[in-house]
Amino acid sequence: MLGHEVPFSYCRAPASELPCRRVFDCWWETFDIDSFIRAHYEADEIDRILSPRQGKMLTLVELIERAKKAQKDAPDQGS
């Protein structure tokens, strides 16, 4: 996704607790990535790794809704 070589450690934790969803595509020629993932992650985690990414618009809408809810739920901190 970055367009250049990166270490495997970067692919295992790209700003989340799960590997990048493209880890299988990038590392299959280097070593047995399937066996590695099965040995280190639970079935539900593997499903999340393989699931398609949300669209940017949907993610943005969800973030806005969370911010609105957090603002509504926050105690009034007026002067």
Secondary structure, 3 states (H helix, E strand, C coil): CCCCCCCHHHHHCCCCCCCCCCHHHHHCCCCCHHHHHHHHCCHHHHHHHHCCCCCHHHHHHHHHHHHHHHHHHCCCCCC
